[in-house]
């Protein structure tokens, strides 16, 4: 299953700094489990991928912010639901 998980505010900041990055925004999250798997796998693109294509400091700040948010969300999923 592919989920759209784009943060509009971060996407807007990234596109304002570098319009050509639209296709590289880390907005997709893939949730998958193979037939014999016991665990679900969640895949996300590394937001730092955007930084490799530009030297724009604003893009780096957006990528850092997106990375922090993604890592926090993934950590919550690993820990399970809050009590």
C-alpha positions in Angstrom: 0.0 0.0 0.0 1.4 3.4 -0.9 0.2 6.3 1.3 0.5 10.0 0.6 2.1 11.6 3.6 3.2 15.0 2.3 3.4 17.9 4.7 2.0 20.9 2.8 4.0 23.5 4.7 7.3 21.7 4.2 6.5 20.9 0.5 5.7 24.6 -0.1 9.0 25.7 1.5 11.0 23.2 -0.6 9.3 24.2 -3.8 9.8 27.9 -3.1 13.5 27.3 -2.7 13.9 24.9 -5.6 10.8 24.4 -7.9 12.5 21.5 -9.7 12.4 19.3 -6.6 8.7 18.7 -6.8 9.2 15.2 -8.1 11.6 14.3 -5.3 9.5 15.4 -2.3 9.5 12.6 0.3 5.7 12.3 0.3 5.2 8.5 -0.3 5.2 6.0 2.5 5.1 2.3 1.5 3.5 -0.2 3.9 4.1 -3.8 3.0 4.1 -7.4 4.3 5.0 -10.4 2.3 3.0 -13.6 2.4 5.3 -15.3 4.9 6.4 -12.3 6.8 5.5 -11.8 10.5 6.2 -8.1 10.5 5.0 -5.2 8.4 7.7 -3.1 6.7 7.4 0.6 6.2 9.6 2.3 3.6 10.2 6.0 3.2 12.6 8.0 1.1 15.4 9.8 2.9 14.6 13.5 2.7 18.3 14.2 2.4 18.0 13.0 -1.2 16.7 16.5 -2.1 19.9 18.1 -0.7 22.1 16.1 -3.1 20.6 18.0 -6.0 21.0 21.6 -4.8 23.2 23.6 -2.5 20.3 25.7 -1.3 20.4 26.1 2.5 16.6 26.4 2.7 16.3 23.0 1.0 18.7 21.6 3.6 16.6 23.0 6.4 13.4 21.5 4.9 15.1 18.1 4.5 16.4 18.2 8.1 12.9 19.1 9.4 11.2 16.4 7.3 13.8 13.8 8.4 13.2 14.7 12.1 9.4 14.3 11.6 9.7 11.0 9.7 12.1 9.5 12.2 9.8 10.5 15.1 6.8 8.9 13.3 8.7 5.7 12.6 9.9 5.5 16.2 6.3 5.7 17.4 5.3 2.9 15.1 8.2 0.7 16.3 7.2 1.4 19.9 3.6 0.5 19.3 0.5 2.4 20.3 0.7 4.8 23.3 -0.8 3.5 26.5 
